[in-house]
């Protein structure tokens, strides 16, 4: 496959290194602008700017299969346009929703389809928190996107509560979700911790999975013949996340299958973000 990479020179070169190990890639073309991409099988758009969705839409209209590498966008109107344009153009689009694309998560999702219970705790060391509303917002948005993608059911009920100190510093948020299929999920973010911690726990009737996100270590628990809980352990390399995400995108194109995180996923997430933010405003 021939792959184009569009964006800032330093980041483009870094992503080229992620592509080189794959035999599926025969040629890589580096471009500063989407309009300069020639005839390629796939295009990686590395762009954190406010215009990245406009550039992505332009790429789709040019008939390019695109992987947008950026913080998760949340502009509902633009995401709806992108979703509809993707369908019309018949191209593949992937978003870099890292909670979903991470190797540990992919392994867990393959092992457990639609968990009945999902609990996420993220504690951020107060010395590491940049103390911006936007950074705090994206902490819970990323986890919400994972809950929606994994449980894959309509959301029946939402509860949400957010805490600020003196209406300035965001400290904590708790989100509870009940899905149409009966599954539940809760997200807890806290920015005043002495030490950082990030844990995801999921369960079905047969198995329990616990993921230490920073180390990408998963403990899988089941009952043994004596009805005692025992655990197996799987460890994944966090440094391989980008390389594997690129490979998943290319294989989706090659196999003509949906990407791991599609334009529809991004659009649906933006709708639920609006719903939660309306809920949060009720308690200000």
Residue pairs with C-beta under 8 A, 6 or more apart in sequence:
1 24
1 25
1 26
1 41
1 42
1 250
1 253
1 254
2 26
2 27
2 28
2 29
2 39
2 40
2 41
2 42
3 19
3 25
3 27
3 28
3 29
3 40
3 41
3 42
3 43
3 44
3 250
4 28
4 29
4 30
4 31
4 37
4 38
4 40
4 42
4 43
4 44
4 64
5 12
5 15
5 16
5 19
5 28
5 29
5 30
5 31
5 43
5 44
5 46
6 12
6 31
6 32
6 33
6 34
6 36
6 37
6 43
6 44
6 45
6 46
6 47
6 55
6 59
7 15
7 32
7 44
7 45
7 46
7 47
7 69
8 46
9 30
9 32
11 46
12 30
12 46
13 30
15 44
15 46
15 69
15 242
15 246
16 28
16 30
18 242
18 243
18 246
19 25
19 28
19 44
19 243
19 246
20 28
21 243
22 243
22 246
22 247
22 250
24 247
24 250
24 251
24 254
25 250
29 37
29 38
29 40
31 37
34 43
34 45
34 55
34 58
34 59
34 62
34 64
35 58
35 62
37 43
37 59
37 62
37 64
40 64
41 65
41 250
41 253
42 64
42 65
42 66
42 67
42 92
42 249
42 250
42 253
43 59
43 64
43 65
43 66
43 67
44 66
44 67
44 69
44 246
44 249
45 52
45 55
45 56
45 59
45 66
45 67
45 68
45 69
45 70
46 69
46 70
47 55
47 56
47 68
47 69
47 70
48 70
48 71
49 55
52 68
52 70
52 73
53 68
53 73
53 75
53 78
53 79
53 82
54 78
56 66
56 68
56 82
56 93
57 78
57 81
57 82
57 85
59 66
60 66
60 82
60 85
60 86
60 89
60 91
60 93
61 85
61 89
63 89
63 91
64 91
65 91
65 92
65 93
65 249
65 253
66 91
66 92
66 93
66 94
67 93
67 94
67 95
67 96
67 245
67 246
67 249
67 259
68 93
68 94
68 95
68 96
69 96
70 96
71 138
72 95
72 96
72 97
72 138
72 141
72 142
72 145
72 266
72 269
73 79
73 95
73 266
73 270
74 141
74 269
74 270
74 273
75 270
76 267
76 270
76 271
76 273
76 274
79 263
79 266
79 267
79 270
80 267
82 93
82 263
82 266
82 267
83 263
83 264
83 266
83 267
86 92
86 93
86 262
86 263
92 249
92 252
92 253
92 258
92 259
93 259
93 262
93 263
94 245
94 248
94 249
94 252
94 259
94 260
94 261
94 262
95 261
95 262
95 263
95 265
95 266
96 245
96 261
97 142
97 145
97 146
97 149
97 261
97 265
97 266
98 142
98 241
98 245
99 105
99 142
99 143
99 145
99 146
100 106
100 109
100 145
100 146
100 149
100 150
100 260
100 261
100 265
101 241
101 244
101 245
101 248
101 260
101 261
102 213
102 216
102 236
102 238
102 241
103 216
103 236
103 237
103 238
103 240
103 241
103 244
104 211
104 213
104 216
104 217
104 218
104 234
104 236
105 146
105 211
106 244
106 248
106 260
107 218
107 234
107 236
108 202
108 209
108 211
108 218
109 150
111 207
111 209
111 220
112 202
112 204
112 207
112 209
114 150
114 151
114 152
114 153
114 181
114 183
115 150
115 151
115 183
115 202
115 203
115 204
115 209
116 182
116 183
116 184
116 203
116 204
116 205
117 183
117 184
117 185
117 201
117 202
117 203
118 147
118 150
118 151
118 183
118 184
118 185
118 186
118 200
118 201
118 202
118 203
119 185
119 186
119 200
119 201
119 202
120 143
120 146
120 147
120 185
120 186
120 187
120 188
120 199
120 200
120 201
121 188
121 197
121 198
121 199
122 139
122 143
122 187
122 188
122 189
122 190
122 197
122 198
122 199
122 213
123 190
123 193
123 195
123 196
123 197
123 198
124 139
124 189
124 190
124 191
124 193
124 196
125 193
125 194
125 195
125 196
126 191
126 192
126 193
126 194
128 196
129 135
129 136
129 191
131 169
131 170
131 191
133 170
136 170
136 173
136 189
136 191
139 173
139 189
140 173
140 175
140 187
140 189
141 269
141 273
143 187
143 189
144 175
144 177
144 187
144 269
144 272
144 273
144 276
145 261
145 265
145 269
146 200
147 177
147 185
147 187
148 155
148 265
148 268
148 269
148 272
149 261
149 265
150 202
151 179
151 181
151 183
151 185
153 179
153 180
153 181
153 183
154 179
154 180
155 177
155 178
155 179
155 180
155 272
155 275
156 178
156 179
156 180
157 177
157 178
158 175
158 176
158 177
158 178
158 272
158 275
158 276
158 279
159 174
159 175
159 176
159 279
160 173
160 174
160 175
160 176
160 276
160 279
160 280
161 173
161 174
161 280
161 283
162 170
162 172
162 173
162 280
162 283
163 170
163 171
163 172
163 173
164 170
164 171
165 171
169 191
170 191
171 190
171 191
171 192
172 188
172 189
172 190
172 191
172 192
173 187
173 188
173 189
174 186
174 187
174 188
175 186
175 187
175 276
176 184
176 185
176 186
177 184
177 185
177 186
177 187
178 184
179 185
196 214
198 212
198 213
198 214
199 210
199 211
199 212
199 213
200 210
200 211
200 213
201 208
201 209
201 210
201 211
202 208
202 209
202 211
203 209
206 222
207 220
207 221
207 222
208 220
208 221
208 222
208 229
209 218
209 219
209 220
209 221
210 218
210 219
210 221
211 217
211 218
212 218
214 238
215 235
215 238
216 235
216 236
216 237
216 238
217 233
217 234
217 235
217 236
218 233
218 234
218 235
218 236
219 231
219 232
219 233
220 231
220 232
220 233
220 234
221 229
221 230
221 231
222 229
222 230
223 229
223 230
224 230
245 260
248 259
248 260
249 259
249 260
251 257
252 258
252 259
252 260
